Amino acid sequence: MIKNLIFDFGGVIIDINTVMVGKSFKELGVKNLEKINELAITKGLYLDLEKGLITPAEFREGLRGVSGLKLTDDQIDEAWNSMIIDFPKSRFDLLKQLRNNYNIYLLSNTNEIHYHYFNQYAIKNLGVKCLDDLFTQCFYSHKMKMRKPDQEIYIKMLAMGNINPSESLYIDDLEENVQSARNLGIHAIVHRPEEEINQYFVDGWIRD
């Protein structure tokens, strides 16, 4: 019997488009974007930010270094957050409904810049003090110092939340993340971002 629902965030609860980040940086004057991305990856900027191994300030300074541009903090944050397209209210309404019947968890590869943006939105539009209020417990890569699909983040989540994998259903839009969950005995669904997560539920319960 499923007692726990574990959700990915981007591509499942919110709509994202990573292509928008490159477009936004180009509009700020960043040229040779592929080379910039290669340098950022080599220096570990993206993954280190997601794992909380560098601060947002260090990330921004790193981007200024590889781009050669004197971008402001606000310019970088706005471009970085441009991948976040929409927070459909229907999905958050679904979470509130599901909480009546299940423990609801969030497991997300994210970073402090996005986390701040999410919370500002939640306060303004969802009537909560922070995003975490919508869930039983949240597990963020930048706070846990590890990320999906590495097995260790799933193991730590199960331990921290005292979650029984056989009583849990995980929904993520990436096959590799779902497979890691399945390897630990968690029931899991690969979700297509163009579809609605509402399809898996009816009246606050998992659809048969």
N, CA, C and O of each residue as an XYZ file, in Angstrom:
832
protein
N       0.843     -1.201      0.000
C       0.000      0.000      0.000
C       0.877      1.250      0.000
O       1.800      1.369      0.806
N       0.590      2.156     -0.886
C       1.366      3.388     -0.985
C       0.908      4.386      0.081
O      -0.269      4.735      0.166
N       1.868      4.833      0.889
C       1.590      5.824      1.925
C       2.333      7.133      1.684
O       1.991      8.172      2.249
N       3.361      7.062      0.832
C       4.218      8.218      0.599
C       4.304      8.558     -0.888
O       4.478      7.670     -1.724
N       4.183      9.822     -1.209
C       4.362     10.299     -2.581
C       5.569     11.222     -2.612
O       5.641     12.191     -1.856
N       6.514     10.916     -3.489
C       7.742     11.703     -3.611
C       7.774     12.330     -5.003
O       7.716     11.626     -6.011
N       7.865     13.645     -5.048
C       7.825     14.352     -6.324
C       9.165     15.019     -6.640
O       9.821     15.582     -5.763
N       9.549     14.942     -7.900
C      10.569     15.828     -8.439
C       9.892     17.187     -8.586
O       8.665     17.274     -8.531
N      10.670     18.238     -8.770
C      10.083     19.576     -8.872
C      10.025     20.066    -10.326
O       8.947     20.129    -10.917
N      11.189     20.412    -10.905
C      11.215     20.904    -12.276
C      10.819     19.838    -13.279
O      11.387     18.746    -13.279
N       9.852     20.140    -14.135
C       9.388     19.192    -15.136
C       8.266     18.304    -14.639
O       7.701     17.522    -15.403
N       7.940     18.422    -13.349
C       6.851     17.634    -12.765
C       5.823     18.557    -12.125
O       4.657     18.553    -12.518
N       6.246     19.350    -11.140
C       5.334     20.279    -10.473
C       5.381     21.652    -11.126
O       4.353     22.318    -11.252
N       6.566     22.075    -11.539
C       6.676     23.347    -12.255
C       7.206     23.078    -13.657
O       7.856     22.062    -13.903
N       6.922     23.994    -14.568
C       7.389     23.885    -15.948
C       8.715     24.617    -16.097
O       8.846     25.766    -15.675
N       9.699     23.952    -16.697
C      10.996     24.579    -16.909
C      11.440     24.404    -18.361
O      10.981     23.505    -19.065
N      12.342     25.285    -18.788
C      12.927     25.192    -20.123
C      14.359     25.715    -20.018
O      14.586     26.925    -20.005
N      15.320     24.795    -19.943
C      16.712     25.185    -19.733
C      17.295     25.987    -20.899
O      18.287     26.696    -20.732
N      16.681     25.875    -22.073
C      17.154     26.630    -23.240
C      17.064     28.131    -22.995
O      17.844     28.906    -23.548
N      16.108     28.537    -22.163
C      15.889     29.956    -21.892
C      17.086     30.604    -21.205
O      17.308     31.805    -21.355
N      17.852     29.828    -20.461
C      19.020     30.392    -19.776
C      20.038     30.883    -20.799
O      20.549     31.998    -20.690
N      20.330     30.047    -21.792
C      21.267     30.447    -22.837
C      20.781     31.666    -23.599
O      21.558     32.569    -23.911
N      19.489     31.683    -23.895
C      18.903     32.827    -24.607
C      19.043     34.105    -23.790
O      19.369     35.165    -24.325
N      18.795     33.993    -22.493
C      18.877     35.171    -21.620
C      20.304     35.693    -21.515
O      20.531     36.903    -21.533
N      21.265     34.777    -21.407
C      22.654     35.217    -21.325
C      23.126     35.843    -22.640
O      23.915     36.788    -22.634
N      22.644     35.316    -23.757
C      22.987     35.916    -25.048
C      22.479     37.346    -25.128
O      23.151     38.226    -25.666
N      21.281     37.570    -24.586
C      20.703     38.913    -24.590
C      21.510     39.876    -23.721
O      21.448     41.091    -23.906
N      22.266     39.323    -22.772
C      23.113     40.151    -21.912
C      24.485     40.395    -22.530
O      25.325     41.084    -21.950
N      24.704     39.821    -23.717
C      25.963     40.048    -24.417
C      26.946     38.907    -24.347
O      28.086     39.036    -24.794
N      26.509     37.765    -23.779
C      27.394     36.604    -23.705
C      27.525     35.985    -25.096
O      26.523     35.630    -25.718
N      28.738     35.858    -25.575
C      28.988     35.284    -26.896
C      29.670     33.913    -26.738
O      30.239     33.600    -25.691
N      29.595     33.117    -27.797
C      30.199     31.784    -27.787
C      29.714     30.991    -26.570
O      30.500     30.515    -25.751
N      28.393     30.873    -26.488
C      27.755     30.266    -25.322
C      28.224     28.833    -25.072
O      28.384     28.426    -23.922
N      28.444     28.070    -26.138
C      28.891     26.686    -25.968
C      30.237     26.629    -25.254
O      30.451     25.777    -24.392
N      31.137     27.531    -25.610
C      32.450     27.578    -24.968
C      32.302     27.985    -23.505
O      32.975     27.440    -22.630
N      31.417     28.946    -23.249
C      31.184     29.407    -21.877
C      30.652     28.257    -21.027
O      31.091     28.057    -19.894
N      29.693     27.495    -21.587
C      29.133     26.357    -20.863
C      30.207     25.308    -20.576
O      30.258     24.732    -19.489
N      31.060     25.074    -21.571
C      32.141     24.104    -21.407
C      33.074     24.520    -20.271
O      33.468     23.690    -19.451
N      33.421     25.796    -20.226
C      34.296     26.301    -19.172
C      33.616     26.212    -17.809
O      34.243     25.855    -16.812
N      32.320     26.542    -17.779
C      31.570     26.502    -16.516
C      31.484     25.074    -15.985
O      31.599     24.836    -14.783
N      31.278     24.121    -16.910
C      31.207     22.716    -16.515
C      32.565     22.227    -16.033
O      32.660     21.525    -15.027
N      33.618     22.603    -16.758
C      34.977     22.204    -16.379
C      35.326     22.719    -14.984
O      35.960     22.016    -14.197
N      34.914     23.935    -14.687
C      35.193     24.530    -13.381
C      34.218     24.048    -12.307
O      34.363     24.381    -11.130
N      33.221     23.258    -12.727
C      32.276     22.697    -11.764
C      31.219     23.656    -11.268
O      30.566     23.385    -10.260
N      31.034     24.775    -11.954
C      30.117     25.799    -11.454
C      28.689     25.281    -11.295
O      28.068     25.490    -10.252
N      28.168     24.612    -12.310
C      26.779     24.184    -12.280
C      26.527     23.104    -11.228
O      25.626     23.234    -10.399
N      27.320     22.047    -11.267
C      27.117     20.945    -10.332
C      27.456     21.357     -8.910
O      26.773     20.955     -7.968
N      28.491     22.147     -8.747
C      28.868     22.576     -7.399
C      27.795     23.463     -6.777
O      27.574     23.416     -5.567
N      27.130     24.266     -7.596
C      26.033     25.091     -7.082
C      24.868     24.202     -6.661
O      24.258     24.423     -5.616
N      24.561     23.192     -7.483
C      23.460     22.281     -7.157
C      23.763     21.441     -5.921
O      22.851     21.045     -5.196
N      25.027     21.174     -5.684
C      25.404     20.386     -4.507
C      25.694     21.270     -3.296
O      26.046     20.772     -2.227
N      25.544     22.574     -3.469
C      25.793     23.477     -2.357
C      27.259     23.547     -1.955
O      27.577     23.893     -0.817
N      28.155     23.222     -2.886
C      29.583     23.223     -2.596
C      30.199     24.601     -2.820
O      31.300     24.879     -2.346
N      29.480     25.468     -3.551
C      29.876     26.866     -3.694
C      28.664     27.735     -3.388
O      27.525     27.286     -3.517
N      28.900     28.950     -2.993
C      27.825     29.888     -2.683
C      27.321     30.543     -3.967
O      28.013     30.519     -4.984
N      26.119     31.131     -3.930
C      25.659     31.891     -5.095
C      26.649     32.978     -5.506
O      26.836     33.234     -6.695
N      27.283     33.616     -4.524
C      28.263     34.666     -4.836
C      29.443     34.091     -5.621
O      29.922     34.704     -6.575
N      29.904     32.913     -5.211
C      31.016     32.259     -5.921
C      30.592     31.827     -7.314
O      31.377     31.898     -8.259
N      29.354     31.381     -7.439
C      28.811     30.986     -8.743
C      28.755     32.184     -9.687
O      29.180     32.103    -10.839
N      28.229     33.286     -9.182
C      28.119     34.491    -10.015
C      29.505     34.982    -10.445
O      29.712     35.349    -11.601
N      30.437     34.982     -9.510
C      31.795     35.435     -9.827
C      32.426     34.495    -10.854
O      33.169     34.931    -11.734
N      32.124     33.204    -10.732
C      32.636     32.239    -11.695
C      32.086     32.489    -13.084
O      32.821     32.391    -14.067
N      30.802     32.812    -13.182
C      30.195     33.116    -14.488
C      30.765     34.395    -15.076
O      30.973     34.493    -16.285
N      31.015     35.371    -14.219
C      31.645     36.599    -14.719
C      33.034     36.294    -15.271
O      33.467     36.881    -16.262
N      33.717     35.372    -14.617
C      35.063     35.017    -15.058
C      35.073     34.317    -16.404
O      35.869     34.665    -17.276
N      34.188     33.323    -16.590
C      34.203     32.573    -17.851
C      33.583     33.362    -18.999
O      33.902     33.121    -20.163
N      32.694     34.309    -18.672
C      32.053     35.093    -19.729
C      32.864     36.328    -20.099
O      32.755     36.848    -21.209
N      33.682     36.793    -19.148
C      34.460     38.000    -19.393
C      33.631     39.266    -19.336
O      34.091     40.329    -19.752
N      32.413     39.166    -18.824
C      31.513     40.314    -18.749
C      31.275     40.722    -17.301
O      31.238     39.872    -16.411
N      31.115     42.005    -17.067
C      30.848     42.520    -15.722
C      29.340     42.546    -15.459
O      28.730     43.606    -15.313
N      28.767     41.352    -15.405
C      27.329     41.234    -15.169
C      27.029     41.464    -13.690
O      27.802     41.066    -12.819
N      25.895     42.113    -13.419
C      25.507     42.332    -12.031
C      24.907     41.055    -11.455
O      24.527     40.146    -12.193
N      24.829     40.998    -10.144
C      24.200     39.848     -9.497
C      22.768     39.672     -9.975
O      22.334     38.554    -10.251
N      22.034     40.776    -10.072
C      20.636     40.707    -10.499
C      20.510     40.210    -11.938
O      19.595     39.445    -12.245
N      21.404     40.628    -12.813
C      21.379     40.172    -14.201
C      21.615     38.664    -14.287
O      20.932     37.959    -15.029
N      22.572     38.191    -13.531
C      22.871     36.753    -13.530
C      21.702     35.963    -12.960
O      21.303     34.948    -13.532
N      21.150     36.415    -11.843
C      20.037     35.701    -11.213
C      18.811     35.665    -12.115
O      18.138     34.641    -12.226
N      18.530     36.798    -12.760
C      17.366     36.852    -13.642
C      17.539     35.898    -14.823
O      16.597     35.203    -15.204
N      18.734     35.862    -15.400
C      18.992     34.949    -16.516
C      18.924     33.498    -16.044
O      18.362     32.645    -16.730
N      19.490     33.222    -14.884
C      19.523     31.865    -14.327
C      18.103     31.380    -14.005
O      17.787     30.204    -14.184
N      17.267     32.285    -13.535
C      15.891     31.933    -13.189
C      14.957     31.891    -14.390
O      13.803     31.480    -14.263
N      15.442     32.311    -15.554
C      14.573     32.366    -16.734
C      14.149     30.984    -17.209
O      13.207     30.865    -17.993
N      14.835     29.926    -16.744
C      14.419     28.575    -17.111
C      13.106     28.180    -16.444
O      12.442     27.241    -16.885
N      12.731     28.885    -15.392
C      11.494     28.586    -14.671
C      10.349     29.272    -15.396
O      10.222     30.496    -15.361
N       9.523     28.481    -16.049
C       8.503     29.014    -16.949
C       7.165     29.263    -16.257
O       6.563     30.323    -16.426
N       6.703     28.288    -15.478
C       5.355     28.425    -14.921
C       5.185     27.571    -13.670
O       5.785     26.504    -13.540
N       4.354     28.062    -12.753
C       3.952     27.337    -11.547
C       2.432     27.111    -11.639
O       1.675     27.856    -11.018
N       1.975     26.121    -12.384
C       0.530     25.923    -12.531
C      -0.150     25.708    -11.175
O       0.200     24.788    -10.435
N      -1.107     26.551    -10.864
C      -1.785     26.491     -9.566
C      -2.503     25.158     -9.377
O      -2.641     24.679     -8.251
N      -2.963     24.555    -10.479
C      -3.698     23.294    -10.378
C      -2.847     22.203     -9.736
O      -3.377     21.331     -9.046
N      -1.537     22.242     -9.956
C      -0.652     21.221     -9.390
C      -0.440     21.437     -7.893
O      -0.335     20.480     -7.126
N      -0.379     22.686     -7.495
C      -0.252     22.957     -6.071
C      -1.559     22.655     -5.342
O      -1.547     22.218     -4.191
N      -2.674     22.886     -6.008
C      -3.969     22.500     -5.438
C      -4.033     20.988     -5.273
O      -4.594     20.485     -4.300
N      -3.449     20.260     -6.239
C      -3.413     18.806     -6.161
C      -2.595     18.358     -4.947
O      -2.998     17.440     -4.232
N      -1.460     18.996     -4.715
C      -0.627     18.640     -3.567
C      -1.383     18.800     -2.259
O      -1.287     17.955     -1.369
N      -2.130     19.882     -2.151
C      -2.913     20.112     -0.935
C      -3.955     19.016     -0.744
O      -4.216     18.581      0.377
N      -4.543     18.578     -1.850
C      -5.542     17.515     -1.784
C      -4.906     16.187     -1.397
O      -5.450     15.444     -0.580
N      -3.751     15.894     -1.988
C      -3.066     14.632     -1.721
C      -2.574     14.539     -0.282
O      -2.459     13.442      0.264
N      -2.285     15.680      0.335
C      -1.788     15.677      1.712
C      -2.827     15.142      2.688
O      -2.488     14.758      3.808
N      -4.063     15.117      2.279
C      -5.111     14.566      3.151
C      -4.994     13.045      3.261
O      -5.506     12.444      4.205
N      -4.321     12.435      2.298
C      -4.286     10.971      2.236
C      -2.891     10.359      2.250
O      -2.738      9.162      2.495
N      -1.868     11.181      1.987
C      -0.505     10.658      1.890
C       0.491     11.605      2.561
O       0.199     12.775      2.809
N       1.667     11.066      2.842
C       2.811     11.915      3.164
C       3.374     12.393      1.832
O       3.596     11.591      0.926
N       3.604     13.691      1.712
C       4.049     14.266      0.447
C       5.471     14.795      0.589
O       5.742     15.640      1.443
N       6.383     14.294     -0.253
C       7.782     14.697     -0.179
C       8.237     15.318     -1.507
O       7.693     15.034     -2.574
N       9.243     16.164     -1.396
C       9.863     16.767     -2.576
C      11.333     16.387     -2.595
O      12.033     16.548     -1.596
N      11.804     15.881     -3.731
C      13.221     15.548     -3.919
C      13.689     16.255     -5.180
O      13.310     15.872     -6.287
N      14.506     17.281     -5.018
C      14.823     18.143     -6.155
C      16.308     18.462     -6.268
O      16.966     18.797     -5.283
N      16.823     18.348     -7.499
C      18.129     18.923     -7.828
C      17.904     20.409     -8.072
O      17.313     20.783     -9.086
N      18.356     21.245     -7.179
C      18.139     22.671     -7.343
C      19.319     23.423     -6.733
O      20.366     22.828     -6.478
N      19.163     24.702     -6.501
C      20.259     25.506     -5.969
C      19.673     26.681     -5.199
O      18.472     26.944     -5.272
N      20.515     27.378     -4.470
C      20.036     28.438     -3.574
C      19.376     29.585     -4.330
O      18.427     30.184     -3.826
N      19.856     29.900     -5.520
C      19.260     30.994     -6.300
C      17.833     30.639     -6.702
O      16.920     31.449     -6.543
N      17.642     29.433     -7.223
C      16.292     28.996     -7.587
C      15.410     28.832     -6.356
O      14.228     29.178     -6.383
N      15.982     28.308     -5.282
C      15.213     28.094     -4.063
C      14.640     29.421     -3.547
O      13.483     29.485     -3.134
N      15.445     30.456     -3.576
C      14.964     31.783     -3.156
C      13.827     32.245     -4.072
O      12.822     32.780     -3.603
N      13.989     32.040     -5.351
C      12.962     32.427     -6.324
C      11.662     31.660     -6.069
O      10.580     32.248     -6.072
N      11.771     30.341     -5.849
C      10.588     29.519     -5.573
C       9.838     30.041     -4.354
O       8.612     30.151     -4.371
N      10.576     30.362     -3.303
C       9.940     30.796     -2.066
C       9.267     32.153     -2.213
O       8.191     32.380     -1.659
N       9.893     33.047     -2.953
C       9.270     34.350     -3.195
C       7.942     34.177     -3.924
O       6.961     34.860     -3.628
N       7.928     33.253     -4.882
C       6.697     32.980     -5.621
C       5.646     32.370     -4.706
O       4.480     32.763     -4.747
N       6.054     31.412     -3.880
C       5.113     30.731     -2.989
C       4.471     31.704     -2.022
O       3.268     31.634     -1.771
N       5.269     32.612     -1.476
C       4.750     33.607     -0.542
C       3.736     34.518     -1.228
O       2.690     34.838     -0.664
N       4.056     34.927     -2.438
C       3.223     35.893     -3.163
C       1.965     35.270     -3.746
O       0.913     35.909     -3.758
N       2.051     34.029     -4.233
C       0.952     33.469     -5.016
C       0.250     32.252     -4.416
O      -0.867     31.926     -4.816
N       0.891     31.581     -3.462
C       0.313     30.329     -2.968
C      -0.157     30.406     -1.523
O      -0.668     29.428     -0.978
N       0.015     31.552     -0.915
C      -0.503     31.731      0.435
C       0.216     30.932      1.503
O      -0.391     30.560      2.508
N       1.511     30.657      1.304
C       2.295     29.934      2.310
C       3.537     30.755      2.648
O       3.931     31.641      1.890
N       4.146     30.454      3.788
C       5.318     31.198      4.218
C       6.567     30.807      3.432
O       7.486     31.607      3.254
N       6.579     29.563      2.967
C       7.679     29.093      2.134
C       7.224     27.837      1.391
O       6.221     27.225      1.758
N       7.944     27.464      0.371
C       7.584     26.315     -0.456
C       7.460     25.046      0.377
O       6.590     24.215      0.116
N       8.317     24.891      1.370
C       8.344     23.680      2.190
C       7.008     23.412      2.887
O       6.691     22.264      3.202
N       6.229     24.461      3.128
C       4.955     24.306      3.826
C       3.963     23.441      3.059
O       2.997     22.939      3.634
N       4.203     23.264      1.751
C       3.292     22.469      0.931
C       3.570     20.974      1.043
O       2.796     20.154      0.549
N       4.682     20.621      1.697
C       5.110     19.225      1.742
C       5.307     18.743      3.177
O       5.486     19.541      4.097
N       5.270     17.438      3.346
C       5.595     16.834      4.632
C       7.063     17.088      4.955
O       7.416     17.399      6.092
N       7.917     16.949      3.932
C       9.347     17.196      4.084
C       9.959     17.396      2.700
O       9.535     16.776      1.725
N      10.952     18.262      2.631
C      11.616     18.544      1.355
C      13.092     18.174      1.429
O      13.748     18.351      2.456
N      13.594     17.659      0.315
C      14.993     17.266      0.215
C      15.586     17.953     -1.018
O      15.249     17.616     -2.154
N      16.473     18.921     -0.774
C      17.064     19.707     -1.847
C      18.542     19.358     -2.001
O      19.266     19.223     -1.014
N      18.974     19.214     -3.239
C      20.360     18.822     -3.495
C      21.360     19.790     -2.875
O      22.374     19.363     -2.323
N      21.083     21.096     -2.962
C      22.066     22.064     -2.460
C      22.165     22.060     -0.935
O      23.170     22.499     -0.375
N      21.125     21.566     -0.268
C      21.170     21.475      1.191
C      21.740     20.133      1.648
O      22.353     20.041      2.711
N      21.531     19.091      0.833
C      22.004     17.755      1.195
C      23.432     17.487      0.725
O      24.034     16.477      1.088
N      23.970     18.405     -0.091
C      25.344     18.285     -0.614
C      25.516     17.060     -1.513
O      26.599     16.479     -1.582
N      24.450     16.677     -2.194
C      24.466     15.553     -3.127
C      23.291     15.722     -4.069
O      22.372     16.492     -3.788
N      23.314     14.996     -5.202
C      22.268     15.210     -6.185
C      21.872     13.903     -6.863
O      22.604     12.914     -6.831
N      20.696     13.930     -7.474
C      20.244     12.798     -8.290
C      21.044     12.781     -9.594
O      21.449     13.840    -10.073
N      21.277     11.620    -10.171
C      20.748     10.292     -9.809
C      21.628      9.496     -8.861
O      21.432      8.289     -8.719
N      22.606     10.143     -8.200
C      23.488      9.407     -7.293
C      22.661      8.711     -6.206
O      21.785      9.320     -5.592
N      22.950      7.450     -5.983
C      22.173      6.635     -5.057
C      22.155      7.209     -3.644
O      21.176      7.042     -2.917
N      23.227      7.880     -3.255
C      23.349      8.337     -1.876
C      22.254      9.322     -1.473
O      21.857      9.346     -0.308
N      21.758     10.130     -2.402
C      20.732     11.100     -2.029
C      19.405     10.412     -1.731
O      18.644     10.869     -0.878
N      19.128      9.317     -2.428
C      17.891      8.564     -2.176
C      17.988      7.843     -0.831
O      17.032      7.816     -0.056
N      19.142      7.270     -0.573
C      19.351      6.559      0.691
C      19.215      7.517      1.873
O      18.594      7.190      2.884
N      19.808      8.709      1.730
C      19.732      9.690      2.811
C      18.311     10.197      2.983
O      17.866     10.406      4.112
N      17.588     10.401      1.886
C      16.197     10.837      1.968
C      15.360      9.822      2.741
O      14.593     10.191      3.630
N      15.509      8.544      2.401
C      14.740      7.495      3.066
C      15.038      7.468      4.559
O      14.138      7.287      5.379
N      16.306      7.649      4.904
C      16.700      7.625      6.319
C      16.189      8.855      7.071
O      15.644      8.736      8.168
N      16.368     10.034      6.475
C      15.964     11.273      7.133
C      14.452     11.355      7.318
O      13.964     11.857      8.330
N      13.717     10.851      6.322
C      12.262     10.919      6.388
C      11.622      9.692      7.011
O      10.401      9.621      7.146
N      12.464      8.707      7.398
C      11.945      7.428      7.913
C      10.907      6.871      6.947
O       9.806      6.486      7.343
N      11.282      6.838      5.672
C      10.381      6.457      4.587
C      10.612      5.003      4.191
O      11.747      4.595      3.947
N       9.559      4.240      4.130
C       9.626      2.850      3.674
C       9.541      2.844      2.148
O       8.514      3.238      1.594
N      10.596      2.406      1.454
C      10.581      2.465     -0.016
C       9.429      1.693     -0.651
O       8.875      2.133     -1.658
N       9.063      0.557     -0.080
C       7.992     -0.266     -0.661
C       6.621      0.374     -0.520
O       5.661     -0.053     -1.161
N       6.529      1.404      0.326
C       5.262      2.106      0.539
C       5.279      3.476     -0.128
O       4.476      4.348      0.205
N       6.202      3.659     -1.073
C       6.411      4.980     -1.668
C       6.324      4.962     -3.187
O       6.728      3.998     -3.837
N       5.793      6.040     -3.738
C       5.721      6.245     -5.182
C       6.471      7.526     -5.518
O       6.208      8.583     -4.945
N       7.406      7.417     -6.451
C       8.236      8.547     -6.856
C       7.920      8.925     -8.299
O       7.788      8.054     -9.159
N       7.799     10.232     -8.565
C       7.497     10.722     -9.917
C       8.582     11.715    -10.334
O       8.803     12.724     -9.664
N       9.253     11.417    -11.447
C      10.352     12.251    -11.951
C      10.304     12.222    -13.473
O       9.814     11.260    -14.063
N      10.813     13.274    -14.109
C      10.770     13.331    -15.567
C      12.018     12.753    -16.230
O      12.103     12.723    -17.457
N      12.994     12.290    -15.433
C      14.209     11.727    -16.002
C      14.324     10.240    -15.679
O      14.218      9.833    -14.522
N      14.543      9.441    -16.711
C      14.622      7.987    -16.568
C      15.716      7.585    -15.584
O      15.509      6.689    -14.766
N      16.882      8.237    -15.651
C      17.993      7.861    -14.785
C      17.664      8.084    -13.311
O      18.095      7.317    -12.451
N      16.898      9.136    -13.024
C      16.503      9.398    -11.640
C      15.498      8.364    -11.151
O      15.560      7.909    -10.009
N      14.582      8.006    -12.024
C      13.577      6.996    -11.688
C      14.238      5.646    -11.449
O      13.869      4.925    -10.522
N      15.212      5.305    -12.280
C      15.883      4.018    -12.140
C      16.623      3.914    -10.810
O      16.638      2.851    -10.189
N      17.235      5.010    -10.373
C      17.924      5.008     -9.085
C      16.952      4.726     -7.950
O      17.276      4.012     -7.002
N      15.751      5.299     -8.060
C      14.728      5.059     -7.038
C      14.271      3.605     -7.063
O      14.124      2.974     -6.016
N      14.048      3.079     -8.259
C      13.604      1.693     -8.393
C      14.639      0.713     -7.851
O      14.286     -0.335     -7.310
N      15.911      1.054     -7.997
C      16.973      0.183     -7.500
C      16.921      0.017     -5.988
O      17.486     -0.930     -5.440
N      16.245      0.938     -5.319
C      16.117      0.880     -3.860
C      14.737      0.365     -3.438
O      14.391      0.404     -2.257
N      13.959     -0.113     -4.399
C      12.663     -0.682     -4.074
C      11.524      0.319     -4.021
O      10.437     -0.001     -3.539
N      11.763      1.534     -4.514
C      10.723      2.561     -4.550
C       9.923      2.405     -5.846
O      10.511      2.278     -6.920
N       8.611      2.412     -5.759
C       7.773      2.428     -6.954
C       7.981      3.779     -7.642
O       8.050      4.810     -6.973
N       8.081      3.779     -8.954
C       8.407      5.044     -9.618
C       7.796      5.144    -11.005
O       7.575      4.140    -11.683
N       7.528      6.381    -11.409
C       6.943      6.692    -12.708
C       7.831      7.689    -13.433
O       8.257      8.683    -12.845
N       8.114      7.433    -14.707
C       8.785      8.418    -15.552
C       7.694      9.312    -16.144
O       6.852      8.854    -16.916
N       7.722     10.570    -15.777
C       6.678     11.515    -16.194
C       7.117     12.311    -17.419
O       8.268     12.737    -17.511
N       6.206     12.506    -18.344
C       6.472     13.363    -19.500
C       6.103     14.803    -19.133
O       4.948     15.070    -18.799
N       7.064     15.739    -19.187
C       6.801     17.116    -18.768
C       5.643     17.794    -19.505
O       5.004     18.699    -18.967
N       5.377     17.353    -20.738
C       4.282     17.977    -21.502
C       2.917     17.499    -21.032
O       1.895     18.030    -21.469
N       2.882     16.518    -20.159
C       1.619     16.000    -19.643
C       1.378     16.523    -18.226
O       2.218     17.228    -17.668
N       0.225     16.172    -17.650
C      -0.141     16.655    -16.328
C      -0.007     15.562    -15.278
O      -0.414     14.425    -15.514
N       0.557     15.892    -14.127
C       0.666     14.897    -13.063
C      -0.706     14.546    -12.485
O      -0.864     13.519    -11.826
N      -1.680     15.395    -12.734
C      -3.041     15.116    -12.255
C      -3.570     13.796    -12.799
O      -4.457     13.188    -12.199
N      -3.031     13.351    -13.931
C      -3.526     12.122    -14.562
C      -3.320     10.888    -13.697
O      -3.995      9.877    -13.888
N      -2.387     10.963    -12.740
C      -2.083      9.801    -11.901
C      -2.990      9.698    -10.674
O      -2.908      8.736     -9.910
N      -3.845     10.689    -10.497
C      -4.648     10.744     -9.284
C      -6.108     11.073     -9.576
O      -6.430     11.655    -10.612
N      -6.975     10.698     -8.659
C      -8.388     11.044     -8.746
C      -8.932     11.215     -7.332
O      -8.800     10.329     -6.488
N      -9.539     12.355     -7.094
C     -10.141     12.653     -5.787
C      -9.154     12.502     -4.632
O      -9.518     12.040     -3.550
N      -7.902     12.895     -4.873
C      -6.906     12.863     -3.809
C      -6.261     11.516     -3.559
O      -5.541     11.341     -2.576
N      -6.514     10.565     -4.441
C      -5.954      9.222     -4.307
C      -5.247      8.829     -5.595
O      -5.545      9.360     -6.665
N      -4.297      7.882     -5.483
C      -3.642      7.355     -6.674
C      -4.687      6.640     -7.523
O      -5.478      5.842     -7.020
N      -4.674      6.941     -8.814
C      -5.616      6.318     -9.722
C      -5.288      4.825     -9.893
O      -4.127      4.458    -10.072
N      -6.303      3.987     -9.837
C      -6.115      2.533    -10.010
C      -5.662      2.213    -11.430
O      -5.453      1.047    -11.764
